[in-house]
Amino acid sequence: MLIGELSKRAGVTAHTIRFYEKSGLIRGKRDERVKSNKYKHYDEETVEKLMLIRDAKSVGFTLAEIGQLIDAWYSRRMPVAHKLTVLNEKLVSLDERIRQLKAMKKMISQYKQDVADGHC
């Protein structure tokens, strides 16, 4: 499939697809037999990778971490123990972020109450 169809199927813009390609997260293939254009073709695995990227970004993974995830899921080079380490590190990071967000929420609630009580 070409980039337009990939964009529709994965729910991301062509610009985003090109950015992920430049970042090394996905790769399109050119048909070497066709010399009249430089169109890249994408397969079903690329759709899956784009959905993984979208989902991973939505829960706070960085692009570097997403690159590790893609390596873990789509290559056999990364041992299971390392895959688990990557995921466990992210869980620890998310727990810390949740703790920080709860503290921030408590602080903002206190500021709101101070304003409502006329202390500010």
C-alpha positions as CSV (number, residue, x, y, z in Angstrom):
1,M,0.0,0.0,0.0
2,L,1.1,3.6,-0.6
3,I,1.4,6.3,2.1
4,G,-2.2,7.6,1.6
5,E,-3.8,4.3,2.3
6,L,-1.4,3.6,5.2
7,S,-2.3,7.0,6.7
8,K,-6.0,6.1,6.5
9,R,-5.6,2.6,7.9
10,A,-3.3,3.6,10.8
11,G,-5.1,6.9,11.6
12,V,-2.0,9.1,11.4
13,T,-1.0,11.8,8.9
14,A,1.4,11.2,6.0
15,H,3.6,13.8,7.6
16,T,3.7,11.7,10.8
17,I,4.5,8.6,8.8
18,R,7.4,10.4,7.1
19,F,8.7,11.6,10.5
20,Y,8.6,8.1,11.9
21,E,10.5,6.9,8.9
22,K,13.2,9.5,9.3
23,S,13.4,8.5,13.0
24,G,13.9,4.8,12.0
25,L,10.8,3.5,13.6
26,I,9.2,2.3,10.3
27,R,10.5,1.6,6.8
28,G,8.9,1.7,3.5
29,K,10.2,-0.1,0.4
30,R,10.6,1.2,-3.1
31,D,9.8,-1.0,-6.0
32,E,13.2,-1.2,-7.8
33,R,11.6,-2.2,-11.0
34,V,9.7,1.1,-11.2
35,K,12.0,4.0,-12.3
36,S,9.3,6.6,-13.0
37,N,8.6,7.4,-9.4
38,K,10.0,7.2,-5.9
39,Y,6.8,5.9,-4.2
40,K,7.3,3.8,-1.1
41,H,5.2,0.8,-0.4
42,Y,4.2,-0.4,3.1
43,D,2.9,-3.7,4.4
44,E,0.6,-4.8,7.2
45,E,3.4,-5.0,9.7
46,T,3.9,-1.2,9.2
47,V,0.2,-0.7,10.1
48,E,0.8,-2.7,13.2
49,K,3.9,-0.7,14.1
50,L,2.1,2.6,13.6
51,M,-0.6,1.4,16.0
52,L,2.0,0.3,18.5
53,I,3.7,3.7,18.2
54,R,0.4,5.5,18.7
55,D,-0.6,3.4,21.7
56,A,2.9,3.7,23.3
57,K,3.0,7.4,22.9
58,S,-0.5,7.7,24.5
59,V,0.8,6.1,27.7
60,G,4.0,8.2,27.9
61,F,6.7,6.3,26.0
62,T,9.3,8.4,24.3
63,L,10.3,7.8,20.7
64,A,13.6,6.2,21.9
65,E,11.6,3.8,24.2
66,I,9.2,3.1,21.3
67,G,12.2,2.2,19.2
68,Q,13.2,-0.3,21.9
69,L,9.7,-1.7,21.9
70,I,9.6,-2.1,18.2
71,D,13.0,-3.9,18.3
72,A,11.6,-6.1,21.1
73,W,8.4,-7.1,19.3
74,Y,9.6,-7.3,15.7
75,S,13.0,-8.8,16.0
76,R,14.3,-11.9,17.5
77,R,17.5,-10.3,18.7
78,M,16.2,-9.1,22.0
79,P,16.0,-11.8,24.7
80,V,12.8,-12.2,26.7
81,A,14.5,-11.0,29.8
82,H,15.5,-7.8,28.2
83,K,12.0,-7.2,26.9
84,L,10.7,-7.7,30.4
85,T,13.3,-5.2,31.7
86,V,12.2,-2.5,29.3
87,L,8.6,-3.0,30.3
88,N,9.3,-3.1,34.0
89,E,11.4,0.1,33.8
90,K,8.5,1.9,32.1
91,L,6.1,0.6,34.8
92,V,8.4,2.1,37.5
93,S,8.5,5.3,35.5
94,L,4.7,5.5,35.2
95,D,4.3,4.8,38.9
96,E,6.6,7.7,39.7
97,R,4.7,10.0,37.2
98,I,1.4,9.0,38.9
99,R,2.8,9.9,42.3
100,Q,3.9,13.3,40.9
101,L,0.6,14.0,39.3
102,K,-1.3,13.1,42.5
103,A,1.0,15.5,44.4
104,M,0.4,18.2,41.8
105,K,-3.4,17.6,42.0
106,K,-3.3,18.0,45.8
107,M,-1.4,21.2,45.5
108,I,-3.7,22.7,42.9
109,S,-6.7,21.7,45.0
110,Q,-5.2,23.5,48.0
111,Y,-4.6,26.7,45.9
112,K,-8.1,26.5,44.6
113,Q,-9.5,26.3,48.2
114,D,-7.2,29.2,49.2
115,V,-8.6,31.4,46.4
116,A,-12.2,30.4,47.2
117,D,-11.6,31.2,50.9
118,G,-10.2,34.6,50.0
119,H,-6.7,34.0,51.1
120,C,-5.2,35.0,47.8
